[in-house]
Amino acid sequence: MTDRPHAPHTNSFAPAVLAALVMGVLASESSGQSVAAMSLRAAEKSRAAERLQANRSEDGAPVPGEPSDAGPDLSDPDSFWRGWEGTILFGVNGSSGNSEAFNLRMGFSARRITRSTETTADGAYSWATDNGAKTRSRGDLNLRNDWNLGESPWFIYGVGKAEYDEFQDWRWRISGILGPGYTLIRDEKTTFKLRAGFGASREFGGSRADVVPELDLGADFERIISERQKIFATHDTYPAVEDFSDYRMVTKAGWEILVDPQVNLTLRIGIEHRYQSKPGEGFNSSDLDYFAMLGWTF
């Protein structure tokens, strides 16, 4: 998102706890040797390799007292709250005169990588008005953890998610997913993962109040195209276990550009498409957001 021990890191269970709690209720880088170290994943492996090289003598043998594993050694933080790197994002546009419109979108994304886990957290909130009338008020918060299984391409992932939307047949929706995943591609520039999990969701403030057991069929893709640019995409389909014709889909894709390495300024351009096969009477099945936001990487 390295040498990966079989046991998960004991401080990285917060996403699974969140997913478990939800299901219970229901039932990149700031600086470095390269420009990309501020926002692109390539720097993570580069810095790990440099640490490994520093721990070896000139003839290539491990330095006594230092880790001697074949892969890079990452010094894991001693707390779940340490070791995070991420971006704060903000975008706004509007017009006034014969017509008035205002659109606001803000969010964040963060990542924490250890020898055995990869934790990601992200959230976004969007607000819009048209001639003084509110036309959008939506937010979501996501927390996910991947547990690596040693050198195997297989991993276990857990996700907890909370959503709020004033223009749906519900106000709040919470969901949790747990299941296996498989890394098809992982090299210096490209990462491609497939996932399949089981969980449940529940809506509040709408016509449906029951717990819905559901599956998650997902994929994650990221490609570094230059030192300052990367593209990314993720997709999830959530079919209800009891009725496969009742399903949700969420697709996100974007392009991230490191604009100014001196101040860690990035530009993120993207789209987010949400689809519900049964949105409720009087509501549309499809919602499409497109955005451009400036971000500060920390």
N, C-alpha and C positions, 0 to 999 in steps of 0.2 A: 504494500500500500504505500537466508539468514539462518542461522541455525535455530531449529525449533525443537525444544524438548517436548516429550510426550505429554507431560502434565501441564495443565493450564496454569497461568499465573494467578496466585491467590487474591491479588488485588484487582482483578479484572472481571469480577462477577456482577458488577452493577447492572449492565444491560440485561443479563439473564434474570437477575432479581426483578428488574422492572417488568420484563416479559412475564415472569412467573406471577408477579403481583397482579398484573393486568388479567392474566388467564385465571387467577384465583378469584378475583372480583367477578369476572365474567363466568367463571367456572373455569510549496509548502514550506516550508521552513523559513525562519526569520532571517538567517544569514548563513554563509558557508563559503566553500572554496569556489563554487560556480554560481553564476547568476540564477540558475534554476533552483538553487537551494531554498529560495524564499517561498516557492509555491508548487514546485513540481516534484513528483515522486522520485525521479531519477536521483536526486540529491540524497535521498535516504540511503540507497544502496551505496552511493559513492562515499558518503561519510562513514558508513559501516566498514567498507573496504579499507578506508584510510586508518580506522582504528585498529583493524586487524593487522595491517602492515606495520603499524607502530609497535605492535606487541610481538614482532618477530625480529630475530637477529638478521645480520646481513646475509648469512648463508641460507636463510629461509626457514630455519628451525624456530620453533616457539621459544620465546624468552622464558626462562625458569620462573615459575610462580604465576605466569599468565595463562589464560585459557588456551587450550591446545586443540579445540574442535576444528573440524575442517572448514566450517563456514565462519562468517563474521560474528563477532561477539558483541551483543548489544547489552549495555549496562542498564538493567531494568530499573525504573524509578521505584523508590521504596513506598510509594503511596499511589493510589488510583488517581489522585488529583494532580499528580506531577507528570511531566512529559508530554503535555498536550501541545499541539501546533495547529493553527487554524487561521480563518479569515472572517472578518466582520464586513458585511456587505450592506450597501445602501443605494437606493435609486429612487428618483422622483421625476415626474413630468406633469405638465398641466397647460391650461390655456384660459384666457379671460377675454371679455369683450362681448360679441354677440352670443357667444356660448361660453360656459365655464366648465372646466373639467380639471380634476386633480387625481393623480395616481401616485401612490406611495408603496414601495416594497422594500423591506429590510430583512436581513437574516444573518445567519452565521453558519460556518461549518468548521469542524475540528476533528483531529485524528490523533490517536495515541498508539504507538507500535512498540511491542516488547518482543522477546524471543519467541513467545508462544501464542501471542494474541494480537489482534488488530481491532481497536475500538474506534468507532466513528459516532459523532453526534452532529446533528444539524437541525436547523429550524428556520422558518420564514413566516412573515406576516405581511399581508397585502391589504390595502385600503384604497377605495376609489369612490369619487363622487362625480355626478353629472348634473350640472345646473342646480347644485345644492342638494340633490337627492343622493343618498348613499347607494351605491351599486355593488360594492364589494366590501366584505370584512371577513377575512379568512386567515387562519394560521395553523401551523403544525409543528410538532416537535418529535424528533426521531432519535433513538439510541440503539446502536447495534454493536454486537461483539462477535468476532470470528475467532474460534479456538483452533489453532493449527494442530494437526496430528503428526508431529515429528516431521519427517521428510516427505510424507505422503501428500499428494495433491488434494486429498480429501480434508475437509474441515467441518466443524459444527458452528452454526450461527444462531444467535438469538436476537430478536428485535422487539422493542417496545415502542408504541406509537400513540400519540394523542393528536386529535384534529378538532378544529373549531371552524364553523362556517354558518354565517347568518342567512345564507341564501340556498340552503338545502332543506330536505325534509328531516332535519335533525340539527341540533346545535353542537353537540359533542359526540365524538366517536373515539373509543379507545380499542386497541388491538394488541395482540401479542403472538409471536411466531417463534418456533424452535424447530430446527431440522438440520440435515446435512447439506453440504455444498461441495463442488468439485472445481478446481482451478484448471481450466483447459490450457491457458497461456499465461506465462509469467516470465518476462524477460526485462531487459533494461528499459524498454519503451512501452511495452504492451502488457496489460493485465485483462484477462477475460475469465469470469467466474459464472457458474451455473448453480442455482439453489433450488431446493424443494423442501418446504417445511409444513408444519401443521400448527394450528392455533385457533383463535377465536376472536370475534369482535362484538362490540355492543354499542348501540347508538342511544343517545339521551336527548330528550326534548323533541322527539319526532313521533311518527306513527308506529314505528317498530321499537319495541322495548325488550325483545328477547335476545338471548345470547346466540350468536351464529357461529357454529364451528366451521372453519374454513381452511383451505389449503393455500399455500403460497408457491407459485412457480415463478422464479425470478432469474435475472441475469444482470451482471455488472461488467461494464467495459470502460477501459481508460487507455488512451494512447498519447504519448508524449511526441509531438511533431517537431519541436525545436526546443532550444534552451529556454525560451520564453513562452511557449505555447503548448497547451494540451487540450484534447477533446475528451468528453466523458458522456456516458449514457447508462441509465439503469431502468429496468422494467420489472414490474411485478403484476401478476394476475392472481386474484383471490377468488376462486370459485367456492361457493357454499357447499359443504359436504353433503347436505341433504338434498340439494337441488342445484345441479351444475349450470342451469340456465340463469341462476342468480349469482352474479359475479361482479367484481370490481377490477379495474385496471388502472395502473399509474405508470406513466412513462416520463422520464426526465432526461434531457440531453442538453449539452452546453459546450461552450468554447471559452477557455480561460487564457488570458494574456497577461503576462507580467509587464506592466507599463513602465514603471520606474523602480529599479532595484534599490535605489538610494533610500527611498521612503517606503519600500515594500508595497507599492500601489499596484493593484490588479484590476482588470476589467473582465467581468463575467457576463457573457451573452448566452441566453438559453431559452428553452421552452419547457413547459410542464403540462401534460395532458392527463386528465382524470376522466374515467368513464364508469358509469354504473348502469348495469342492464335493467335494474328496477329502481329508478330514482325516487319514486313516489308520484302520486297524481299531481300534475301541474308543474313538474320540475323537469328540466332538461337532463338527458343522459350524459352529455359531454360538456366538459369545461376545458378550455385551452388558455393557458397563460404564457405570454412571451415577455421577456424582460432583458434589460441591460443595466448592470449595477457596477459601481466602483467598490472596491474592497481594500481593506488594510490587513496584511498578513502579519501574524505575530508568532 
